[in-house]
Amino acid sequence: MARRRSSITTTLKQRIPKRARLLVGVSGGIDSCVLLDALIRVRALLEIELHVCHIDHGLRSSSKNDAEFVRARCAHYKVPCYVIGLGKLPARTNMEAWARQERYRAFKKVIVEHQLDWVLTAHTANDVAETLIMRLLANKELNSIDLQDDQRRCLRPLLDISRQQVEEYAERYKVPWTEDPTNSDTTLLRNRVRHTLIPALERDFDPSVVWSLSERAQALALDCEALQGVAEGLASSIGAIRDGDLAWLERCTVFLQQQPHALQWRTVEVLLTPLLGFSVGERVAVVGLSLLLGEQLSVELGGGCTISRDRTGLKSSRLSRS
């Protein structure tokens, strides 16, 4: 039997800060339309101010219909609506990653322009479960979807709400919504996980599998966050990478040798981020680790950055130009 959970409105009452000025990302799909409707129902109680932003990705001819639908819903609820179109998808770019990056960039712009506090997105427990499965299949670090992202000023209040609860809410309160036809495109991995794998797991193993996967993903995320905090402390103790400083290299090597692998690569990732300008992830960090432990004399880290070591310390193409 599936476990009972808090209702959507109860969850919002617990997770939405009082008297906040909020931007709600509304695609027109069922999740975001239900989120907006539920926020309207708790608006007076929480004394919140609501604004809506719809991102028109321009990837299909019917996307303008979605924008008009969202505008109409906002007029019905009497909330301001901002529709933002994205530019052309760059060649040889991952569409999903590009769209996600551009969405948050647009949200941030609206937040700044209208002096709002947070953007709310309608990610659910199903999204968390799907992301965990996808990262396992891709052999990637088990990062999860955060309830609160301070850097993006983003809150995701429905992470403990299942899509089944969303569907039940929409039916109960007659919430209209639109269906993005790409959501049924099973050539996309997320859709295969959503429409094929998770239903099979629910049917053949456990009806509550979404809850189990979502809870495990969030627990893993907390573990990773704790490890990351320790790694940042170690990196601070070691100090920033310095070109041609043998004492720094020797101190770094000693520090790393004393740590378990999970802290070694995370510490190296923290050390490399200022040099490269981006977070490299485990695979590249392990390559950098092999250099700092003296297992390799030269490594290529991507972004045109090569680091080598000799009797004088490290030499880096990036460091040499700085």
ABEGO torsion letter per residue (X at the ends): XBBBBBBAAAAAAAABBBGBBBBBBBAGBAAAAAAAAAAAAAAAAAGBBBBBBBBBAGABAAAAAAAAAAAAAAAAAGBBBBBBBBBBBBBGBBAAAAAAAAAAAAAAAAAAAAGBABBBBABBAAAAAAAAAAAAAAGBBBBBBBABBAAAGBBBAAAABBAAAAAAAAAAAGBBBBBBAAAABAABAAAAAAAAAAAAAAAAABAAAAAAAAAAAAAAAAAAAAAAAAAAAAAAAAEBBBBGBAAAAAAAAAAAAABBAAAAAAAAAAAAAAAAGBBAEAAAAAAAAAAAAGABABBBAEGGBBBBBBAAEBBBAAAAAX
